[in-house]
Amino acid sequence: MTQRCIAPLLVSVIFLLLLLTPFDLSAKAPLQQIEFTPQELKNIKGHYSTVYGYVYIQVNGKQVSTRVDDKFIRLYKKSDGRIYPKYKLLRIFPIDLGKMSFALKESNGKQQILMYAKTKKAGRDSIKIVAQKFKPIEIPKYWKSKLGKYKATLLKGKSSIKKIRLAEQRGVLVAYINKISSPYPLVALSATSLYSPSAGHNKSRQINIASVANKIMLKYGKNSLILKKL
């Protein structure tokens, strides 16, 4: 068979194979891990008020990590531009934390974190703001002397708060409520007044704690409580 005859035959065979080979046009290429940019590393590092409590995101070289519920979690950026969490069980076995992913967003000059979570509708993710970066303020001497456990007595409302523990983490005053393991961050408004910075999902100050007439009062929403040190 001459070379002129072989060429058209090869073209026909390749075309036939293409027609017979099943292609999933909806299939996506697997995501690849990529590096954070220097600006992203600068933006993501810091203290956050989240819907789950206080979180500090640290940067070591090009590695990003945090600790939640005593779990050391690595944060990786992938080729879709999102951030994915992973932790190692017993510091050996890597475990992906579900199908969640995150992204940084700036709003009114503040860094926020968006969470993407899979929904029952194929191809759609639910998106919500779950954290906002805040700048810690030096803890006033008055509150330094008030660290410890408190019993909460309800004065007004329908609060379920029974106990509070004031503590310090990374120079930030935090409040552990009842038996919840993740504390809420508190920032000083004045020498005798504190509030919890917004997690970005609303503009209200979630918790206010203040010294009033030698009593420590806690307010949130329509609830008022008095705190007595144990």
N, C-alpha and C positions, 0 to 999 in steps of 0.2 A: 504494500500500500504506500503510495507516495506521500510526501510531507504535506502536499496541498490537500489531500483527502483526510489526513489525520486531524488537522487543525479544526475543520468544521465539526468533525465527530466529537472532539474533546469539548467544544463549546456546547454542543447539544447535550452531552452527558452531564456537564456541570449545571446547565440550566434545568435539566430534569431532576437532578439531586436537590436543587434549591426549591423546586416546587413540591417535592415529596417530603422534605425535611420540615417537621413541625416547629414553628416559632411562636413563643409567647411574647407578643409585642408589649404586654403590660409588665413583663418581668423587669426588675430594676437591677442594675449592677450592684454588687455588695459594697457596703460603705467601707471606706478606708480610714484609718486613723491618721490625722494630720496634726501638725503642731499649732499651738496657739500663737498668735502674733504678739510681739512685745506690748502693743497697746492693749490687747485683750487680757494679757497677764496683769497689767497694771490696773485695768478696770475691774477684774473679777476679784482681786485680792481685797480682803477686808472683813468688816463686821456686818452681819445681816440680821434684820428682824424678819422672821418668816412666820407663816401661818402655823408652823410646827414649833416655833420657839427660836432661841438664839443660836446662830450658826456663825462660825468663823471660817472663812476660806483662805487657806494659806498657799503660797507659791514658793517652791523650792527649785530654783533654776527654771526649767521648762515644765516641771511637774506641778499639777494642781491637785489639792486634796482637802478634805474636811473630815470632821468627826460628828456623827449623828447617832444618838443612843449607844454611845461607846463603840460604834463601828467606825473603823478607819476606812474612808471611802476615797478612791481615786476618781478624778474627773477627767474625761478624755474628750477631745474635739474630733468629730468625724467629718467626712467629705460633704455631708449635707449642711455643714455649718453649725450643727447643734452639739450640745455637750451631753455626754453620757456617763452615768455613775456606775462604778463597779467596786466591790469590796472582796477581800479574800477571807473565806471562812477559815478560822484558825491560822490566818495569815499565810495559807497555803493554796486553798482552792478558790479560784476566781469565780465570783457569782455576779451576773448581771442583775440589776435591781429592776426587774420587770421590763416593761416596754415604755418606760418614761424617758424623756429627753428634755433638755433645757436650753434656753437661749438668753443672752444678755440683751437688755433694752434700756435706753436712757429716756427718762421722763422728767421734765422740769429740772434737769441738771442732776438727777439722782439715778444711780444704777439700779435697775430692777431685774429680777429673774422670772422668766416665763417658763411654765411647765407644759409640755406636750404629753398627753396621755392617750392611748388608743381607746377608741369607742367601738360600739357594736356596728356602726356604719363603716363599711369598708372604705379605706382611703381617707378617712377623716379623723383628725385628732382634736380632742378638746384642748383648749388653750386658756390658761389662767395665770394671773400674777400671783406668785407665792412668796416672794421675798423682795426686800428693798434694803439697800446698803445705807448704813448710818455712821456718823462720826462719833466715836465715844468721847465723853467728857470726863475729866478727872472727878472721881467720886468725892463729894464733900465730906469733911471730917465728921459732920453730924451723922451721916449714914454709915461711915466706916465703923462708928461705935454702935450701930444698930444691927450689925450682921448677926444672924442667928434665926432660931425658930420662933414662930408666932402662932397663936390660936386666933382664928377669925370668928368674930361674933357678928351676926347679921343685924343691921339696924333698919334697913329698908330694902325692899325688893325680894327676889327669889333666888339668891345666889347659892351655888353648891360648894363654894369655897369654904373649907374647914380649917385648913392649915396652910401656912406660907413659910418658906425659908428664904431669907435674904443671904446671898453669897456673892463672891467675886470671881469672875473668870476673865483672864486676859485683860485685867484692868477695867472690866465692865461689871456694873452692878446687875445682878440677875435675881429673879424671883421664881423659886420652885413652888408650884401650887399643888396642894394635896399630894398625890403619889405620882404625879406626872414627872417623867425623867428628864424631859427637855424644858429648861427654864425660859422665862420671858426676859428680854433685856430691858433695863431701865436706864433712863438718862435724866440727869438733874436739870430741872427748870430753875431751881434756886437752891439755896443752902438747905432748905427744909422741904422741898417739893420734887417729886419724881414723876415721870410718865414713861410709858412704853412706846417707842417709836413705831410708826405705821409700817406694816409689812407691804404696803403699796396697793393692797386690794381695796382700801378705803382711806379716807382722810381723817377719820376719828382717832383720838387717842384712846387706845384700848383700855389701859389701866392708869389710874392716877393714885399715887400714894403721897400723903403729906402729913406733917406734924401740925396738929391743930389743938391749941390749949393743952399742951403736954400729952396729947393722945395721938396715936398714929392711925390715920384714917385711910381706907382704901375705897376707891370708887371706880366703877365701870358701868357704862350704860345707865340704867335706872337703879343700880344696886349700890348700897353703901354699907361698909363694914368697919368695925373697929378691930385693930390688931393688938394683941397683948402678948408680950414676950414670955416665952416659956423658960 
